[in-house]
Amino acid sequence: MSGNRTSHIRLTSHPGGGSTGRFPIHWYGKTAAERGPVVVTSNAGPDRNAIGAHGGAYSIYRALAISAGALDPMVRPELVNTFPAAEIGPHAQWSEPGKIVSLDPWGHRVAEDFAAELAEGVDIRPTIAVTKARLTLPELQEAIAKGRLAEDGEIVKAGGEVAVTKAALDPVWYLPGVAERFEVDELSLRRTLFEQTGGMYPELVTRPDLKVFLPPIGGITLYIFGDPARIGDTRYRLTCRVHDECNGSDVFGSDICTCRPYLTHGIEECVRQAQEGGAGLIAYNRKEGRALGEVTKFLVYNARKRQPGGDQAATYFERTECVAGVQDARFQQLMPDVIHWLGIRRIDRFVSMSNMKYDALVNSGVEIGERVPIPPELVPQDASVELEAKKAAGYFTPEAPPSTEDLTRVVGRDLKEF
């Protein structure tokens, strides 16, 4: 022993460093017992049946804490009284082949469904947590002051606080399903993941028997307005916004994009739907800068503003591709999984103009009724370039989108170049 660590390094890159024999994972099992637990911690020893580590990107901070001597690497979480504040599932989609491949639908029920294994000493940890909270936003206070929302004492409390149910979900990828979703060979996917993470997870290429991967990326936060039991019940209307993280706008109110205005507009619509007896849902995905990262996003901002003629709708996507090599890395193929986790078959009001999000949901079997665009008065002046470019690229708009000829007249260039 050296401090709180052993001198022996346990390798998991070859059989014997982890075995699926004791706890095989049958991903689409109809019950938790049939599916089997996801066992991935370094403490798991021979019971380890998955690749990666808990906590996504935060697993690196855990390593720092252990290195600094602040955390005992052998400590295990005490799960007493951590059970979900609202019951979610099980839903039929949890075992429908292909519906959920990027999260563990049983991840919030570890203490309940795997109590015997936990009592035996198996290190199984939740990847989902569900709690209750209140939201206080100036935009909601303004909506109340202007009479668009009312304090009802249940959903909107006195003083304007909004009661919500929150769920945090860490990613858990079933690699065969992810490969199928992206229409690539599983071996090719595993090799690319291995290479593009600098060889961080050798099991991706050396352990084809391990089919589950906890990637070091951000997860999802859900905000549910109204009774969570009504979310997937088609007898009640559902308003939903799927929102991809934009820290500069969402938190700090940057005026170069529509992210915070659209997010708060979606929240207001969700609150209103809940007050009318239905339910509202905000799905907040950690995909900063179109999943290209905030550094790349700021570089693109500079390139857009400094190009000849200034920021232009006609070159909006080109500037991103010039810096990042791709226009958008979100893709949205995995986005519907969290919708299926909630048992949702229909979204009555979809607060989004994104064609990519709409297509991903519809193609996964989710019915969408009305599509709700952002009100024009909520669009910041500097964000109009982004919005017009997205409309021209296929984003939903109740009016006719700007044509290539319209944008060409603005910038004096042929939009087809881009």
VOPAGU-2260 file (C-alpha; in pm, 1 decimal, decimal comma):
REM VOPAGU-2260
SITE   aa  ch    i         X         Y         Z
SITE  MET   A    0       0,0       0,0       0,0
SITE  SER   A    1     105,1     360,5     -66,4
SITE  GLY   A    2    -121,0     609,6     108,8
SITE  ASN   A    3    -475,0     509,5      11,4
SITE  ARG   A    4    -370,5     317,7    -301,5
SITE  THR   A    5    -215,7     -20,8    -371,2
SITE  SER   A    6     107,2     -46,3    -567,4
SITE  HIS   A    7     -53,3    -298,9    -801,8
SITE  ILE   A    8    -214,8    -163,8   -1120,1
SITE  ARG   A    9    -515,4    -363,4   -1236,4
SITE  LEU   A   10    -539,8    -368,9   -1615,2
SITE  THR   A   11    -880,9    -413,3   -1774,5
SITE  SER   A   12    -766,1    -419,0   -2136,1
SITE  HIS   A   13    -762,6    -796,1   -2162,5
SITE  PRO   A   14    -986,8   -1080,6   -2040,7
SITE  GLY   A   15    -933,8   -1132,2   -1671,5
SITE  GLY   A   16    -927,1    -759,8   -1601,2
SITE  GLY   A   17   -1301,9    -768,0   -1596,4
SITE  SER   A   18   -1553,1   -1033,4   -1692,4
SITE  THR   A   19   -1911,5   -1022,9   -1810,5
SITE  GLY   A   20   -1966,2   -1374,5   -1678,3
SITE  ARG   A   21   -2116,1   -1296,1   -1338,1
SITE  PHE   A   22   -2331,4   -1000,9   -1444,0
SITE  PRO   A   23   -2399,2   -1022,7   -1817,1
SITE  ILE   A   24   -2584,6    -724,7   -1962,2
SITE  HIS   A   25   -2887,5    -797,8   -2179,3
SITE  TRP   A   26   -2952,7    -438,3   -2280,0
SITE  TYR   A   27   -3317,4    -467,5   -2380,4
SITE  GLY   A   28   -3423,0    -685,5   -2087,7
SITE  LYS   A   29   -3782,0    -628,7   -1973,4
SITE  THR   A   30   -3686,3    -605,9   -1603,9
SITE  ALA   A   31   -3383,9    -475,9   -1418,4
SITE  ALA   A   32   -3290,6    -829,8   -1318,8
SITE  GLU   A   33   -3313,4    -948,7   -1679,1
SITE  ARG   A   34   -3111,5    -653,1   -1804,8
SITE  GLY   A   35   -2848,5    -680,9   -1530,8
SITE  PRO   A   36   -2655,3    -410,4   -1342,7
SITE  VAL   A   37   -2394,7    -183,0   -1499,9
SITE  VAL   A   38   -2076,9    -236,5   -1296,0
SITE  VAL   A   39   -1796,2      -2,6   -1397,8
SITE  THR   A   40   -1602,1     130,6   -1098,3
SITE  SER   A   41   -1236,3      48,2   -1043,1
SITE  ASN   A   42   -1344,5    -114,7    -715,0
SITE  ALA   A   43   -1555,3    -368,8    -901,7
SITE  GLY   A   44   -1269,6    -608,1    -976,0
SITE  PRO   A   45   -1382,5    -914,8   -1170,7
SITE  ASP   A   46   -1746,6    -796,6   -1159,5
SITE  ARG   A   47   -1670,2    -502,6   -1390,4
SITE  ASN   A   48   -1879,8    -540,5   -1706,9
SITE  ALA   A   49   -1855,7    -195,8   -1869,9
SITE  ILE   A   50   -1595,8      49,4   -2002,9
SITE  GLY   A   51   -1529,1     398,8   -1869,2
SITE  ALA   A   52   -1603,4     560,0   -1535,1
SITE  HIS   A   53   -1893,0     716,3   -1347,2
SITE  GLY   A   54   -1949,7    1090,9   -1358,4
SITE  GLY   A   55   -1855,5    1159,6   -1718,9
SITE  ALA   A   56   -1607,6    1448,5   -1735,2
SITE  TYR   A   57   -1614,7    1470,4   -1354,3
SITE  SER   A   58   -1431,5    1139,0   -1327,2
SITE  ILE   A   59   -1113,0    1341,0   -1388,6
SITE  TYR   A   60   -1186,6    1559,5   -1084,9
SITE  ARG   A   61   -1239,0    1242,6    -883,6
SITE  ALA   A   62    -892,1    1130,6    -992,4
SITE  LEU   A   63    -747,4    1464,2    -879,1
SITE  ALA   A   64    -920,1    1430,5    -542,1
SITE  ILE   A   65    -773,1    1084,4    -497,6
SITE  SER   A   66    -427,8    1203,1    -606,0
SITE  ALA   A   67    -446,0    1488,5    -353,8
SITE  GLY   A   68    -537,6    1245,6     -77,1
SITE  ALA   A   69    -876,7    1408,2     -24,1
SITE  LEU   A   70   -1076,0    1102,9    -133,5
SITE  ASP   A   71   -1033,0     737,3     -46,1
SITE  PRO   A   72   -1054,4     547,7    -377,6
SITE  MET   A   73   -1219,7     253,9    -200,0
SITE  VAL   A   74   -1507,7     458,4     -56,8
SITE  ARG   A   75   -1856,0     371,6    -177,7
SITE  PRO   A   76   -2162,2     596,5    -182,2
SITE  GLU   A   77   -2419,4     554,8      93,8
SITE  LEU   A   78   -2750,3     535,4     -96,5
SITE  VAL   A   79   -2990,9     545,8     200,4
SITE  ASN   A   80   -3268,1     802,7     132,4
SITE  THR   A   81   -3130,7     890,4    -210,8
SITE  PHE   A   82   -3423,9     724,2    -391,1
SITE  PRO   A   83   -3602,5     928,8    -664,3
SITE  ALA   A   84   -3836,9    1206,4    -554,7
SITE  ALA   A   85   -4077,3    1100,9    -830,8
SITE  GLU   A   86   -4141,0     761,3    -984,6
SITE  ILE   A   87   -4023,0     736,3   -1344,6
SITE  GLY   A   88   -4109,0     417,8   -1533,1
SITE  PRO   A   89   -4060,2     146,9   -1611,4
SITE  HIS   A   90   -4200,2     225,0   -1956,5
SITE  ALA   A   91   -4243,4       0,4   -2258,4
SITE  GLN   A   92   -3973,9     188,3   -2451,2
SITE  TRP   A   93   -3709,5      72,1   -2201,1
SITE  SER   A   94   -3709,8    -274,8   -2355,7
SITE  GLU   A   95   -3803,9    -187,5   -2713,6
SITE  PRO   A   96   -3498,7    -266,1   -2930,2
SITE  GLY   A   97   -3328,2      47,9   -3057,7
SITE  LYS   A   98   -3532,9     300,3   -2855,5
SITE  ILE   A   99   -3276,9     375,6   -2581,7
SITE  VAL   A  100   -2903,7     326,4   -2644,5
SITE  SER   A  101   -2732,2     626,1   -2477,5
SITE  LEU   A  102   -2852,8     607,9   -2115,7
SITE  ASP   A  103   -2932,6     339,5   -1860,7
SITE  PRO   A  104   -3312,2     344,5   -1817,2
SITE  TRP   A  105   -3275,1     160,8   -1484,8
SITE  GLY   A  106   -3002,0     399,5   -1365,0
SITE  HIS   A  107   -3216,4     571,2   -1099,0
SITE  ARG   A  108   -3341,5     244,7    -945,5
SITE  VAL   A  109   -3009,5      89,3    -841,9
SITE  ALA   A  110   -3081,0      83,8    -466,7
SITE  GLU   A  111   -3426,2     -64,3    -529,8
SITE  ASP   A  112   -3362,0    -313,2    -810,6
SITE  PHE   A  113   -3013,6    -434,6    -714,5
SITE  ALA   A  114   -3044,1    -433,7    -335,4
SITE  ALA   A  115   -2928,4    -794,6    -307,3
SITE  GLU   A  116   -2616,5    -731,6    -515,3
SITE  LEU   A  117   -2536,9    -416,5    -316,0
SITE  ALA   A  118   -2576,5    -606,2      10,5
SITE  GLU   A  119   -2335,1    -863,9    -125,6
SITE  GLY   A  120   -2077,0    -589,0    -175,1
SITE  VAL   A  121   -2101,0    -531,6    -552,7
SITE  ASP   A  122   -2012,2    -168,8    -633,0
SITE  ILE   A  123   -2314,4     -61,0    -840,6
SITE  ARG   A  124   -2383,2     311,7    -866,1
SITE  PRO   A  125   -2674,0     520,7    -997,1
SITE  THR   A  126   -2635,9     709,4   -1324,9
SITE  ILE   A  127   -2965,9     896,7   -1282,3
SITE  ALA   A  128   -3103,1    1100,0    -990,2
SITE  VAL   A  129   -3447,5    1258,4    -953,1
SITE  THR   A  130   -3525,5    1538,3    -707,1
SITE  LYS   A  131   -3759,5    1834,9    -644,3
SITE  ALA   A  132   -3665,9    2202,0    -669,5
SITE  ARG   A  133   -3786,2    2557,5    -729,6
SITE  LEU   A  134   -3697,1    2787,8   -1019,4
SITE  THR   A  135   -3670,2    3165,0    -988,1
SITE  LEU   A  136   -3616,9    3347,2   -1317,2
SITE  PRO   A  137   -3657,8    3718,8   -1392,7
SITE  GLU   A  138   -3834,1    3631,8   -1718,6
SITE  LEU   A  139   -4099,7    3438,9   -1525,3
SITE  GLN   A  140   -4139,0    3728,3   -1282,0
SITE  GLU   A  141   -4197,2    3953,1   -1583,5
SITE  ALA   A  142   -4452,9    3707,9   -1726,2
SITE  ILE   A  143   -4641,9    3719,7   -1396,1
SITE  ALA   A  144   -4621,0    4098,9   -1377,8
SITE  LYS   A  145   -4761,4    4129,1   -1730,7
SITE  GLY   A  146   -5038,8    3879,8   -1664,6
SITE  ARG   A  147   -4917,5    3601,5   -1895,9
SITE  LEU   A  148   -4877,6    3368,3   -1597,2
SITE  ALA   A  149   -5059,1    3362,4   -1262,4
SITE  GLU   A  150   -4952,5    3246,7    -917,1
SITE  ASP   A  151   -5163,1    2938,2    -848,8
SITE  GLY   A  152   -4993,5    2824,8    -526,2
SITE  GLU   A  153   -4909,3    2479,2    -663,4
SITE  ILE   A  154   -4699,7    2518,3    -977,8
SITE  VAL   A  155   -4627,5    2889,7    -947,1
SITE  LYS   A  156   -4582,3    2968,2    -578,8
SITE  ALA   A  157   -4640,3    3302,4    -408,8
SITE  GLY   A  158   -4356,1    3529,4    -506,9
SITE  GLY   A  159   -4316,7    3369,6    -848,8
SITE  GLU   A  160   -4113,4    3059,3    -767,6
SITE  VAL   A  161   -4194,1    2763,9    -994,6
SITE  ALA   A  162   -4204,7    2409,1    -856,6
SITE  VAL   A  163   -4027,4    2151,5   -1071,8
SITE  THR   A  164   -3913,8    1792,4   -1069,3
SITE  LYS   A  165   -3551,9    1763,4   -1184,0
SITE  ALA   A  166   -3363,7    1463,9   -1316,5
SITE  ALA   A  167   -2991,1    1441,2   -1389,7
SITE  LEU   A  168   -2875,7    1170,8   -1630,3
SITE  ASP   A  169   -2520,3    1059,2   -1702,7
SITE  PRO   A  170   -2454,8     899,9   -2043,2
SITE  VAL   A  171   -2435,2     519,7   -2064,7
SITE  TRP   A  172   -2381,7     397,7   -2419,4
SITE  TYR   A  173   -2479,9      56,5   -2550,2
SITE  LEU   A  174   -2218,4      49,1   -2825,8
SITE  PRO   A  175   -2398,3    -185,1   -3071,4
SITE  GLY   A  176   -2706,2      38,3   -3048,2
SITE  VAL   A  177   -2508,6     360,8   -3086,3
SITE  ALA   A  178   -2332,7     219,8   -3392,9
SITE  GLU   A  179   -2665,0     119,1   -3544,2
SITE  ARG   A  180   -2810,1     463,7   -3473,5
SITE  PHE   A  181   -2523,9     627,7   -3666,8
SITE  GLU   A  182   -2528,8     359,1   -3936,0
SITE  VAL   A  183   -2166,2     260,9   -3879,6
SITE  ASP   A  184   -1991,1     -64,9   -3798,2
SITE  GLU   A  185   -1949,0    -120,7   -3423,5
SITE  LEU   A  186   -1579,5    -207,4   -3463,0
SITE  SER   A  187   -1522,7     114,7   -3657,4
SITE  LEU   A  188   -1705,1     317,0   -3392,4
SITE  ARG   A  189   -1503,6     159,3   -3110,5
SITE  ARG   A  190   -1174,1     220,4   -3289,3
SITE  THR   A  191   -1259,5     583,1   -3363,2
SITE  LEU   A  192   -1361,1     644,5   -3000,4
SITE  PHE   A  193   -1032,3     488,7   -2887,6
SITE  GLU   A  194    -819,4     693,0   -3126,9
SITE  GLN   A  195    -995,0    1026,4   -3078,3
SITE  THR   A  196    -967,0    1004,0   -2698,5
SITE  GLY   A  197    -592,8     952,0   -2724,5
SITE  GLY   A  198    -617,0     584,1   -2636,1
SITE  MET   A  199    -782,2     661,5   -2302,3
SITE  TYR   A  200   -1000,6     348,1   -2307,4
SITE  PRO   A  201    -810,1      52,5   -2460,2
SITE  GLU   A  202   -1101,6    -181,3   -2378,7
SITE  LEU   A  203   -1285,2     -23,0   -2670,3
SITE  VAL   A  204   -1058,8    -213,5   -2907,9
SITE  THR   A  205    -933,3    -500,1   -2691,1
SITE  ARG   A  206   -1254,9    -606,3   -2516,1
SITE  PRO   A  207   -1535,2    -659,9   -2771,6
SITE  ASP   A  208   -1716,6    -856,8   -2500,8
SITE  LEU   A  209   -1775,2    -531,6   -2308,3
SITE  LYS   A  210   -2065,1    -366,0   -2487,4
SITE  VAL   A  211   -2144,7     -77,8   -2249,2
SITE  PHE   A  212   -1939,7     243,6   -2232,0
SITE  LEU   A  213   -1969,5     538,9   -1992,1
SITE  PRO   A  214   -1813,8     820,5   -2200,6
SITE  PRO   A  215   -1636,0    1120,1   -2040,5
SITE  ILE   A  216   -1892,3    1374,1   -2160,4
SITE  GLY   A  217   -2166,7    1585,4   -2008,1
SITE  GLY   A  218   -2513,9    1447,9   -1952,8
SITE  ILE   A  219   -2871,0    1576,4   -1948,5
SITE  THR   A  220   -3083,4    1766,1   -1696,7
SITE  LEU   A  221   -3462,2    1741,8   -1715,2
SITE  TYR   A  222   -3702,9    1998,4   -1572,6
SITE  ILE   A  223   -4056,6    1864,2   -1540,1
SITE  PHE   A  224   -4344,4    2103,6   -1477,9
SITE  GLY   A  225   -4664,4    1961,9   -1331,3
SITE  ASP   A  226   -4729,7    1601,1   -1232,5
SITE  PRO   A  227   -4445,5    1379,5   -1367,6
SITE  ALA   A  228   -4696,6    1095,7   -1406,9
SITE  ARG   A  229   -4866,4    1296,2   -1683,7
SITE  ILE   A  230   -4549,8    1335,4   -1894,2
SITE  GLY   A  231   -4598,9    1015,8   -2094,4
SITE  ASP   A  232   -4977,8     995,4   -2061,2
SITE  THR   A  233   -5140,1    1097,3   -2391,5
SITE  ARG   A  234   -5459,7    1193,2   -2206,1
SITE  TYR   A  235   -5275,8    1507,6   -2098,3
SITE  ARG   A  236   -5118,6    1766,2   -2324,4
SITE  LEU   A  237   -4741,9    1796,7   -2320,7
SITE  THR   A  238   -4529,1    2100,0   -2405,8
SITE  CYS   A  239   -4159,1    2030,1   -2453,8
SITE  ARG   A  240   -3840,1    2213,0   -2539,5
SITE  VAL   A  241   -3518,2    2023,2   -2612,0
SITE  HIS   A  242   -3237,8    2271,9   -2545,4
SITE  ASP   A  243   -2866,2    2237,1   -2611,8
SITE  GLU   A  244   -2639,2    2413,5   -2365,7
SITE  CYS   A  245   -2519,9    2766,9   -2442,0
SITE  ASN   A  246   -2350,8    2894,8   -2128,5
SITE  GLY   A  247   -2282,0    3245,0   -2261,5
SITE  SER   A  248   -2647,7    3308,0   -2335,6
SITE  ASP   A  249   -2828,0    3071,8   -2095,5
SITE  VAL   A  250   -2638,2    3198,4   -1789,1
SITE  PHE   A  251   -2481,4    3531,4   -1883,3
SITE  GLY   A  252   -2734,3    3665,9   -2134,1
SITE  SER   A  253   -2509,9    3712,5   -2439,4
SITE  ASP   A  254   -2698,2    3888,1   -2717,5
SITE  ILE   A  255   -2538,7    3707,6   -3014,7
SITE  CYS   A  256   -2782,4    3415,1   -3013,5
SITE  THR   A  257   -3141,0    3327,2   -2923,2
SITE  CYS   A  258   -3058,0    3056,7   -2669,4
SITE  ARG   A  259   -3163,8    3214,5   -2337,5
SITE  PRO   A  260   -3470,9    3389,9   -2482,6
SITE  TYR   A  261   -3586,1    3064,8   -2641,4
SITE  LEU   A  262   -3510,9    2868,3   -2324,4
SITE  THR   A  263   -3705,6    3103,2   -2097,5
SITE  HIS   A  264   -3987,1    3121,3   -2353,7
SITE  GLY   A  265   -3998,4    2741,0   -2347,7
SITE  ILE   A  266   -4009,9    2739,8   -1968,3
SITE  GLU   A  267   -4298,6    2986,9   -1971,2
SITE  GLU   A  268   -4488,5    2770,1   -2219,3
SITE  CYS   A  269   -4421,4    2460,6   -2005,7
SITE  VAL   A  270   -4548,0    2635,6   -1691,4
SITE  ARG   A  271   -4862,3    2746,1   -1873,8
SITE  GLN   A  272   -4926,7    2392,8   -2000,4
SITE  ALA   A  273   -4889,3    2252,1   -1649,1
SITE  GLN   A  274   -5128,0    2513,8   -1509,3
SITE  GLU   A  275   -5380,8    2406,9   -1771,2
SITE  GLY   A  276   -5371,2    2049,5   -1641,0
SITE  GLY   A  277   -5105,0    1905,5   -1868,6
SITE  ALA   A  278   -4730,2    1882,3   -1824,7
SITE  GLY   A  279   -4417,3    2061,5   -1941,4
SITE  LEU   A  280   -4066,7    1935,6   -2007,4
SITE  ILE   A  281   -3731,1    2104,0   -2065,3
SITE  ALA   A  282   -3455,4    1862,2   -2172,4
SITE  TYR   A  283   -3122,7    2041,9   -2125,4
SITE  ASN   A  284   -2832,9    1872,5   -2305,4
SITE  ARG   A  285   -2465,8    1947,1   -2232,2
SITE  LYS   A  286   -2361,6    2014,4   -2592,3
SITE  GLU   A  287   -2189,4    2352,4   -2567,0
SITE  GLY   A  288   -2118,8    2522,8   -2899,0
SITE  ARG   A  289   -2300,7    2262,7   -3110,7
SITE  ALA   A  290   -2096,9    2000,5   -2924,0
SITE  LEU   A  291   -1779,3    2161,2   -3060,6
SITE  GLY   A  292   -1691,9    2329,1   -2730,0
SITE  GLU   A  293   -1685,7    2685,0   -2603,9
SITE  VAL   A  294   -1332,1    2761,6   -2727,5
SITE  THR   A  295   -1431,0    2673,0   -3084,0
SITE  LYS   A  296   -1752,5    2871,4   -3048,3
SITE  PHE   A  297   -1569,3    3187,9   -2944,7
SITE  LEU   A  298   -1319,9    3147,1   -3228,8
SITE  VAL   A  299   -1615,1    3126,6   -3467,7
SITE  TYR   A  300   -1765,9    3441,8   -3314,4
SITE  ASN   A  301   -1441,6    3627,5   -3390,6
SITE  ALA   A  302   -1426,0    3494,1   -3745,9
SITE  ARG   A  303   -1787,3    3590,7   -3814,1
SITE  LYS   A  304   -1752,5    3945,9   -3687,9
SITE  ARG   A  305   -1414,6    4015,3   -3851,4
SITE  GLN   A  306   -1487,5    3880,4   -4198,6
SITE  PRO   A  307   -1526,5    4130,9   -4486,7
SITE  GLY   A  308   -1873,4    4279,2   -4462,9
SITE  GLY   A  309   -1917,8    4175,2   -4100,0
SITE  ASP   A  310   -2146,1    3905,6   -3961,6
SITE  GLN   A  311   -2368,5    3762,3   -4235,5
SITE  ALA   A  312   -2641,8    3501,5   -4253,5
SITE  ALA   A  313   -2503,1    3373,1   -4583,6
SITE  THR   A  314   -2170,1    3273,9   -4426,6
SITE  TYR   A  315   -2298,8    3173,7   -4083,1
SITE  PHE   A  316   -2241,5    2799,1   -4124,6
SITE  GLU   A  317   -1932,0    2839,4   -4341,3
SITE  ARG   A  318   -1744,2    3025,0   -4065,8
SITE  THR   A  319   -1809,1    2737,9   -3823,9
SITE  GLU   A  320   -1696,4    2478,4   -4075,1
SITE  CYS   A  321   -1380,2    2675,0   -4154,2
SITE  VAL   A  322   -1277,1    2672,4   -3786,4
SITE  ALA   A  323   -1410,3    2333,9   -3671,0
SITE  GLY   A  324   -1416,7    2130,6   -3992,1
SITE  VAL   A  325   -1787,5    2058,8   -3947,5
SITE  GLN   A  326   -2097,2    2277,5   -3919,4
SITE  ASP   A  327   -2252,5    2095,2   -3624,5
SITE  ALA   A  328   -2141,3    1798,5   -3411,9
SITE  ARG   A  329   -2465,3    1752,6   -3217,5
SITE  PHE   A  330   -2634,2    1546,3   -3489,6
SITE  GLN   A  331   -2928,0    1468,3   -3252,8
SITE  GLN   A  332   -2940,5    1093,3   -3327,0
SITE  LEU   A  333   -2909,7    1014,3   -2955,2
SITE  MET   A  334   -3132,2    1299,6   -2833,9
SITE  PRO   A  335   -3469,2    1112,6   -2844,1
SITE  ASP   A  336   -3350,0     853,0   -2590,9
SITE  VAL   A  337   -3437,2    1066,1   -2289,6
SITE  ILE   A  338   -3783,5    1129,8   -2436,9
SITE  HIS   A  339   -3837,7     754,2   -2462,3
SITE  TRP   A  340   -3704,5     711,1   -2106,0
SITE  LEU   A  341   -3995,7     924,7   -1989,2
SITE  GLY   A  342   -4241,1     708,0   -2183,7
SITE  ILE   A  343   -4337,3     989,9   -2421,9
SITE  ARG   A  344   -4513,9     892,4   -2745,2
SITE  ARG   A  345   -4650,0    1235,3   -2837,0
SITE  ILE   A  346   -4543,8    1598,3   -2787,4
SITE  ASP   A  347   -4841,0    1828,8   -2837,8
SITE  ARG   A  348   -4641,9    2152,9   -2848,7
SITE  PHE   A  349   -4274,5    2135,9   -2948,5
SITE  VAL   A  350   -4103,7    2464,4   -2860,9
SITE  SER   A  351   -3827,4    2449,6   -3119,2
SITE  MET   A  352   -3757,0    2556,6   -3475,2
SITE  SER   A  353   -3478,8    2300,1   -3526,4
SITE  ASN   A  354   -3535,5    2068,3   -3819,3
SITE  MET   A  355   -3264,5    1834,1   -3685,7
SITE  LYS   A  356   -3436,8    1789,2   -3349,4
SITE  TYR   A  357   -3780,5    1754,3   -3509,1
SITE  ASP   A  358   -3660,4    1494,8   -3760,1
SITE  ALA   A  359   -3476,2    1293,9   -3493,9
SITE  LEU   A  360   -3785,1    1273,6   -3273,3
SITE  VAL   A  361   -4028,5    1191,4   -3553,1
SITE  ASN   A  362   -3795,0     930,7   -3702,1
SITE  SER   A  363   -3770,9     764,7   -3360,3
SITE  GLY   A  364   -4148,3     728,4   -3340,7
SITE  VAL   A  365   -4247,0    1036,0   -3139,7
SITE  GLU   A  366   -4553,0    1216,9   -3275,7
SITE  ILE   A  367   -4533,1    1597,8   -3274,3
SITE  GLY   A  368   -4835,4    1824,6   -3298,0
SITE  GLU   A  369   -4772,8    2198,9   -3302,7
SITE  ARG   A  370   -4426,5    2350,4   -3354,3
SITE  VAL   A  371   -4376,6    2674,5   -3161,0
SITE  PRO   A  372   -4126,2    2930,7   -3298,3
SITE  ILE   A  373   -3958,4    3197,0   -3087,1
SITE  PRO   A  374   -4164,9    3519,0   -3080,8
SITE  PRO   A  375   -3990,0    3786,3   -3294,1
SITE  GLU   A  376   -3984,7    4035,3   -3007,2
SITE  LEU   A  377   -3761,1    3797,9   -2806,5
SITE  VAL   A  378   -3486,6    3781,9   -3069,6
SITE  PRO   A  379   -3184,7    3998,2   -2973,1
SITE  GLN   A  380   -3069,1    4229,4   -3250,0
SITE  ASP   A  381   -2731,1    4059,3   -3293,6
SITE  ALA   A  382   -2900,8    3718,7   -3306,5
SITE  SER   A  383   -3101,3    3794,4   -3619,8
SITE  VAL   A  384   -2811,1    3678,4   -3840,0
SITE  GLU   A  385   -2812,8    3336,2   -3674,2
SITE  LEU   A  386   -3189,2    3300,7   -3695,9
SITE  GLU   A  387   -3212,5    3400,3   -4062,6
SITE  ALA   A  388   -2929,8    3162,1   -4152,4
SITE  LYS   A  389   -3103,5    2875,3   -3973,1
SITE  LYS   A  390   -3435,3    2949,7   -4141,6
SITE  ALA   A  391   -3263,8    2943,4   -4480,8
SITE  ALA   A  392   -3103,5    2610,5   -4387,5
SITE  GLY   A  393   -3439,0    2448,4   -4309,8
SITE  TYR   A  394   -3541,4    2557,7   -3960,4
SITE  PHE   A  395   -3916,1    2573,5   -3906,0
SITE  THR   A  396   -4084,3    2907,8   -3955,9
SITE  PRO   A  397   -4456,5    2983,3   -3994,1
SITE  GLU   A  398   -4364,4    3232,7   -4264,7
SITE  ALA   A  399   -4175,9    3152,7   -4583,8
SITE  PRO   A  400   -3805,0    3115,0   -4502,9
SITE  PRO   A  401   -3560,4    3356,8   -4664,8
SITE  SER   A  402   -3456,5    3233,7   -5008,2
SITE  THR   A  403   -3101,2    3205,6   -5132,1
SITE  GLU   A  404   -3181,2    3499,2   -5359,5
SITE  ASP   A  405   -3289,1    3709,5   -5061,3
SITE  LEU   A  406   -2967,1    3643,6   -4874,0
SITE  THR   A  407   -2757,8    3681,9   -5187,0
SITE  ARG   A  408   -2898,4    4030,8   -5236,5
SITE  VAL   A  409   -2790,5    4113,1   -4882,2
SITE  VAL   A  410   -2432,5    3992,1   -4913,6
SITE  GLY   A  411   -2375,8    4013,8   -5291,0
SITE  ARG   A  412   -2260,0    3651,5   -5318,4
SITE  ASP   A  413   -2411,5    3326,6   -5433,6
SITE  LEU   A  414   -2539,4    3142,3   -5123,7
SITE  LYS   A  415   -2503,5    2813,1   -5307,8
SITE  GLU   A  416   -2129,5    2845,5   -5250,8
SITE  PHE   A  417   -2194,0    2769,2   -4886,8
